[in-house]
Amino acid sequence: MATQPSRRYRTRRRLAVSSPSPASSLIALVGILSALRQRMPLPSFSLPVSSLPSLPTKVEEDPAVVTALLASSNGSDLITASTLPPAWQHSPYTLTSYRFIPLSRPGKLVGSIFEAHNEFLNIQTHLAPLLLFLFSLVFPSAMSTLLPFPFTPLNSASTTKADVTSTLFTLAAMLCLGSSVIWHTMSGCAHQKTMRMCARVDYVGIGWLISASISTIISYSYAPSAAYPDLSMHPAAYPLLALCLITAVMGTVFPFMKWFDRYENRLLRLTFFLSLVASAVLPIAGLGFLYGRDAVSGILEHITPTLTSCGLGVIFYALHIPERFFLSGSAHDHHHTHAKSMAKWAERMESVGFGSHAIWHLFIALGIAQWRAALPAMREGVVLRALS
């Protein structure tokens, strides 16, 4: 007969064998859920891609661009050249007061036209004459009474009638000034493709102004020939005008080549535009051949003021005068006080963009005004020769 303890032992053993362990219970639960999922698949909550809202993407992937945007507080603050990505560094002599405004803030970009930064005077020196010429188109008679200095409107009353030559020069002058304003405004845009496109448009404006200016020499100086009464100009004028068109096309195509906009090719770019100016030698030499030295002297008398102004501007532009002296003086001067003073003046100049480029702009605007003032006399000379 079994004792009482032995009965309790056998009972616990039988319960232990018949009761499932926690591990086996978990395995069984997983098996049940798997079976249920196969018989009744869970509903899918995935949405088609087209129904999802579009997420904003980065305009620029370059880490240097992201760093510059952070430094500029997304375009609200000015930054230094050390923070600016290399593609935006257009002058080694300008170290401060750079804008870096994202393309997503067009209002800020346009508003920066009237804010202090290192492109401020570069913008204003061409915006002011552009507005002046636009105003003269609407109120031509008011310009002579409102301004304290002599001014020849784009549609001057001194010409007998509006002609194609005058109109083309007007459009080219407006294009040059307007494209310059656009470029110097958008040079602070943080979108590289847009920034470079505006730079190229600026070059196109320069090329067309040069070609249009030379075309006025041809149109107004090559008098009609008695041998060709049906022609409005001497036959030699037409291939020369075709050359002007070719140079204008070159001035449109070359700026869109990759090498053209690089800073290291700056002198090469300047040489290209000077070669366009040099093409004026052909029509002037032709005047001497057809009409003698007096015709050459007459045309040079009209265009020399413009050539002088633009030549002086090129000297300032090419040699980086005056900023090169302030920067080099502060960097190499061993006298600490003087070096600090030079650096302070350089920073003041950069804060509004007073430098070689702004000075060059002033000479260009002056040259446009001088050329425009000479057009009536050039045209009158053609009429006098035709009647003689």
SELO-921858 format. One record per residue (C-alpha): residue in three letters; x, y, z. Coordinates in steps of 0.25 Angstrom, whole numbers, padded with zeros to 4 digits, always signed. Each point is the difference from the previous one (the first is absolute). Example, Ala and Ser with C-alpha at 12.3 -4.5 7.8 and 13.67 -1.06 7.14 Angstrom:
BEGIN
ALA+0049-0018+0031;SER+0006+0014-0002;
***
This chain:
BEGIN
MET+0000+0000+0000;ALA+0006+0013-0004;THR+0002+0011+0010;GLN-0006+0014+0000;PRO+0013+0007-0005;SER+0001-0010-0012;ARG-0014+0003-0004;ARG+0003+0015+0000;TYR+0013-0002-0008;ARG-0007-0008-0011;THR-0011+0010-0001;ARG+0010+0012-0002;ARG+0007-0009-0011;ARG-0013-0003-0007;LEU-0004+0015-0001;ALA+0014+0004-0004;VAL-0001-0009-0012;SER-0014+0004-0004;SER+0002+0015+0002;PRO+0007+0008-0012;SER+0012+0008+0003;PRO+0001+0015-0003;ALA+0009-0002-0012;SER-0009-0010-0006;SER-0012+0009+0003;LEU+0007+0011-0008;ILE+0003-0009-0012;ALA-0014-0004+0000;LEU-0005+0014+0000;VAL+0009+0004-0012;GLY-0005-0012-0008;ILE-0014+0004+0003;LEU+0002+0014-0005;SER+0008-0004-0012;ALA-0012-0010-0004;LEU-0010+0012+0002;ARG+0009+0009-0009;GLN+0000-0010-0011;ARG-0015-0002+0001;MET-0004+0015+0002;PRO+0011+0009-0006;LEU+0002+0013+0008;PRO-0005+0012-0008;SER+0011+0008-0007;PHE+0002+0015+0004;SER+0010+0004-0011;LEU-0004+0012-0009;PRO+0003+0002-0014;VAL+0012+0010-0002;SER-0009+0010-0008;SER-0009+0002+0012;LEU+0012+0004+0009;PRO+0003+0015+0001;SER+0012+0005-0007;LEU+0011+0002+0010;PRO+0010+0012-0002;THR+0013-0004-0006;LYS+0013+0008+0001;VAL+0004+0009-0011;GLU+0015-0002+0002;GLU+0006-0013+0005;ASP+0014+0007+0002;PRO+0004+0000+0014;ALA+0007+0013-0002;VAL-0014+0006-0004;VAL-0007-0005+0012;THR+0011+0005+0009;ALA-0001+0014-0007;LEU-0015+0000+0001;LEU+0001-0003+0015;ALA+0010+0011+0002;SER-0009+0010-0007;SER-0012-0004+0008;ASN-0007-0005-0013;GLY+0004+0013-0007;SER-0003+0010+0011;ASP+0014+0003+0004;LEU+0013+0004-0008;ILE+0012-0010+0000;THR+0014+0001-0003;ALA+0008-0006-0011;SER+0006-0011+0009;THR-0014-0005+0001;LEU-0005+0002-0014;PRO+0001-0012-0009;PRO+0011+0001-0011;ALA-0009+0001-0012;TRP-0006+0013+0006;GLN+0014+0007+0003;HIS+0002+0009-0012;SER+0011+0009+0006;PRO+0012-0003+0009;TYR+0000+0014+0004;THR-0015+0000+0006;LEU+0000-0007+0014;THR-0013+0004+0007;SER-0014+0004-0002;TYR-0005-0011-0009;ARG-0014-0004-0002;PHE-0004-0014-0001;ILE-0015-0001-0002;PRO-0008-0012-0004;LEU-0008+0000-0013;SER-0012-0003+0009;ARG+0000+0014+0005;PRO-0002+0009-0012;GLY-0005+0011+0008;LYS+0013+0001+0008;LEU+0008-0001-0013;VAL-0007+0012-0006;GLY+0000+0007+0013;SER+0015-0001+0001;ILE+0001+0010-0012;PHE-0002+0011+0011;GLU+0008-0006+0011;ALA+0014+0002+0003;HIS+0010-0011-0004;ASN+0012-0002-0009;GLU-0009+0001-0013;PHE-0008+0012+0004;LEU+0007+0011-0008;ASN+0002-0010-0012;ILE-0015-0001-0001;GLN-0003+0015+0002;THR+0010+0005-0010;HIS-0007-0007-0011;LEU-0014+0001+0006;ALA+0000+0015+0001;PRO+0003+0002-0014;LEU-0009-0010-0005;LEU-0012+0006+0008;LEU+0005+0014-0006;PHE-0001-0005-0014;LEU-0013-0007+0002;PHE-0006+0013+0006;SER+0006+0008-0012;LEU-0009-0009-0009;VAL-0012+0003+0007;PHE+0003+0015+0003;PRO+0011+0004-0010;SER-0003+0015+0002;ALA+0000+0000+0015;MET+0015-0005+0000;SER+0006+0013-0004;THR-0007+0008+0011;LEU+0000-0010+0012;LEU+0015-0004-0001;PRO+0011+0010+0004;PHE+0009-0005-0011;PRO-0001-0002-0015;PHE-0007-0013-0004;THR-0003-0006-0013;PRO-0012-0009+0000;LEU+0000-0013-0007;ASN-0011+0005-0010;SER+0007+0014-0002;ALA-0009+0011-0007;SER+0013+0005-0006;THR-0001-0012-0010;THR-0009+0003-0012;LYS-0007-0014+0002;ALA+0001-0013+0007;ASP+0008-0010-0008;VAL+0004-0014+0001;THR+0014+0003+0004;SER-0004+0009+0011;THR-0010-0010+0005;LEU+0010-0012+0000;PHE+0010+0008+0008;THR-0011+0004+0010;LEU-0004-0015+0002;ALA+0014-0004+0001;ALA+0003+0011+0010;MET-0012-0004+0008;LEU+0003-0015-0001;CYS+0015+0002+0005;LEU-0005+0009+0012;GLY-0012-0010+0003;SER+0008-0012-0001;SER+0011+0006+0009;VAL-0010+0003+0011;ILE-0006-0014-0001;TRP+0014-0007+0001;HIS+0005+0009+0012;THR-0013-0003+0007;MET+0000-0015-0002;SER+0015-0001+0003;GLY-0005-0002+0014;CYS-0009-0012-0004;ALA+0003-0013+0007;HIS-0004-0008-0012;GLN+0012-0002-0009;LYS-0006-0002-0013;THR-0009+0012+0001;MET+0012+0009+0005;ARG+0008-0005-0012;MET-0011+0002-0010;CYS-0002+0015+0004;ALA+0015+0002-0001;ARG+0000-0005-0014;VAL-0012+0009-0004;ASP+0008+0012+0005;TYR+0012-0004-0010;VAL-0011-0001-0011;GLY-0004+0014+0003;ILE+0014+0005-0001;GLY+0002-0006-0013;TRP-0013+0005-0006;LEU+0003+0014+0004;ILE+0014+0000-0006;SER-0005-0005-0013;ALA-0012+0009+0000;SER+0009+0012+0002;ILE+0009-0004-0011;SER-0012-0001-0009;THR-0003+0014+0002;ILE+0013+0004-0006;ILE-0003-0007-0012;SER-0014+0004-0002;TYR+0002+0014+0002;SER+0014+0002-0006;TYR-0001-0008-0013;ALA-0008+0010-0009;PRO-0008-0005-0012;SER+0007-0002-0013;ALA-0004+0007-0013;ALA+0003-0013-0007;TYR-0010-0007+0008;PRO-0012+0010+0002;ASP-0009-0011+0005;LEU+0008-0003+0012;SER-0001+0007+0013;MET+0015-0002+0003;HIS+0013-0002-0008;PRO+0001-0014-0004;ALA+0012-0002+0008;ALA-0008+0002+0013;TYR-0008-0013-0001;PRO+0011-0010+0002;LEU+0005+0009+0011;LEU-0014-0001+0007;ALA+0001-0015-0003;LEU+0013+0000+0008;CYS-0007+0007+0012;LEU-0011-0010+0000;ILE+0011-0011+0000;THR+0006+0006+0012;ALA-0013+0002+0007;VAL-0003-0015-0002;MET+0014-0003+0005;GLY-0003+0008+0012;THR-0012-0008+0002;VAL+0006-0014-0002;PHE+0013+0001+0007;PRO-0005+0004+0014;PHE-0007-0013+0001;MET+0013-0008-0002;LYS+0005-0006+0013;TRP+0013+0007+0000;PHE-0005+0014-0002;ASP-0006+0002+0014;ARG+0012-0005+0008;TYR+0008+0010+0008;GLU+0013-0005-0005;ASN-0004+0004-0014;ARG-0004+0014+0004;LEU+0011+0007-0009;LEU-0003-0010-0011;ARG-0015+0005+0001;LEU+0004+0014+0000;THR+0009-0002-0012;PHE-0012-0006-0008;PHE-0008+0012+0003;LEU+0011+0010-0004;SER+0002-0008-0013;LEU-0015+0003-0003;VAL+0003+0015+0002;ALA+0012-0001-0009;SER-0009-0005-0011;ALA-0004+0015-0001;VAL+0014+0002-0007;LEU-0006-0006-0013;PRO-0011+0010-0002;ILE+0008+0011+0004;ALA+0011-0004-0010;GLY-0010-0001-0011;LEU-0005+0014+0003;GLY+0014+0005-0003;PHE+0001-0008-0013;LEU-0014+0005-0005;TYR+0000+0014+0006;GLY+0014+0004+0004;ARG+0006+0004+0013;ASP-0010+0011+0003;ALA-0011-0011+0001;VAL+0009-0008+0010;SER+0003+0012+0008;GLY-0014+0004+0001;ILE-0005-0014+0005;LEU+0012-0001+0010;GLU-0004+0014+0005;HIS-0014-0006+0004;ILE+0004-0014+0006;THR+0013+0004+0007;PRO-0007+0005+0013;THR-0007-0014+0001;LEU+0013-0007-0003;THR+0008+0008+0010;SER-0011-0003+0011;CYS-0001-0015-0003;GLY+0015-0001+0000;LEU+0002+0007+0013;GLY-0011-0010+0006;VAL+0007-0012-0006;ILE+0013+0004+0007;PHE-0007+0001+0014;TYR-0007-0013-0003;ALA+0012-0008-0005;LEU+0010+0005+0011;HIS-0010-0001+0012;ILE+0002+0015+0003;PRO-0002+0004+0012;GLU-0003-0013+0008;ARG+0013-0007-0003;PHE+0008+0011+0007;PHE-0009+0000+0012;LEU+0001-0015+0001;SER+0015-0002-0003;GLY+0003+0011+0009;SER-0007-0005+0012;ALA+0006-0014-0003;HIS+0015+0004-0001;ASP+0001+0012+0008;HIS+0008-0003+0012;HIS-0005+0012+0008;HIS-0011-0005+0008;THR-0008+0013+0001;HIS+0001+0003-0015;ALA-0004-0014-0004;LYS-0013+0000+0009;SER-0003+0014-0006;MET+0001-0006-0014;ALA-0008-0012+0003;LYS-0011+0008+0006;TRP-0001+0009-0012;ALA+0000-0012-0009;GLU-0012-0006+0008;ARG-0007+0014-0001;MET+0002+0000-0015;GLU-0005-0015-0001;SER-0012+0003+0008;VAL-0006+0008-0011;GLY+0008-0005-0012;PHE+0008+0012-0003;GLY+0011-0006-0008;SER+0006-0002-0014;HIS-0013-0006-0006;ALA-0009+0011+0005;ILE+0010+0011-0006;TRP+0000-0008-0013;HIS-0015+0000+0000;LEU+0000+0015+0001;PHE+0009+0002-0012;ILE-0008-0010-0008;ALA-0013+0008+0004;LEU+0008+0013-0004;GLY+0004-0006-0013;ILE-0014-0004-0004;ALA-0005+0014+0003;GLN+0012+0006-0008;TRP-0003-0009-0012;ARG-0014+0003+0000;ALA+0003+0015+0000;ALA+0009-0002-0012;LEU-0011-0007-0008;PRO-0007+0012-0006;ALA+0013+0007-0004;MET+0004-0014-0007;ARG-0013-0001-0007;GLU+0000+0015-0004;GLY+0013-0003-0007;VAL-0005-0011-0008;VAL-0011+0010-0005;LEU+0009+0011-0004;ARG+0009-0009-0008;ALA-0012-0006-0007;LEU-0004+0014-0004;SER+0013+0005-0005;
***
